[in-house]
Amino acid sequence: MDNRFDTFTGSILELNRIVQRVKDCEMKKLGLKGAHAMVLYQLGRAPEGLSAVQLTDRCREDKAAISRALSQLMTKGLVRKTAPETGRAYRTPFFLTETGAQVVAQLNARIDALFAKGGSLLSPRQRADFYEALELVVRGAEQCVADVCPEPCRKGSC
């Protein structure tokens, strides 16, 4: 019998748990939660800054969670924002502070070490094939959901 579902979901869930433990461990040092890690990570990838709306998309979180995370990160001095030029505060970009950039550098080092060790048994070609295949599985699954689920359900609100 083909156990692709068990193998795939079990492996993805376990990998997610490992990544969550690393995020929790790194953020706990700062009195924050693992959920803050993705906001910091995404801001670290965007020196031009990101709005709350952009962070919502990139972190795959809801607006309220991103808003709370940004507020807490600003209180900790890890994130800053520019004053809005227009009345549209939701488009205001957020940036890492110098301290925030140092935290992201540490977080990135832990992430790099995790994935280097986790993928050390793969050749560069196998690694490339794995990520390509994973993206194809995600696209195929998204199409399947689009075919069978109504719009609100596809967005996770069913």
Secondary structure as UniProt FT lines:
FT   HELIX           4..28
FT   TURN            29..31
FT   HELIX           34..44
FT   TURN            47..48
FT   HELIX           52..59
FT   HELIX           63..75
FT   TURN            76..77
FT   STRAND          79..81
FT   HELIX           89..91
FT   STRAND          94..96
FT   HELIX           98..118
FT   TURN            119..121
FT   HELIX           124..148
FT   HELIX           151..154
FT   TURN            155..156
//
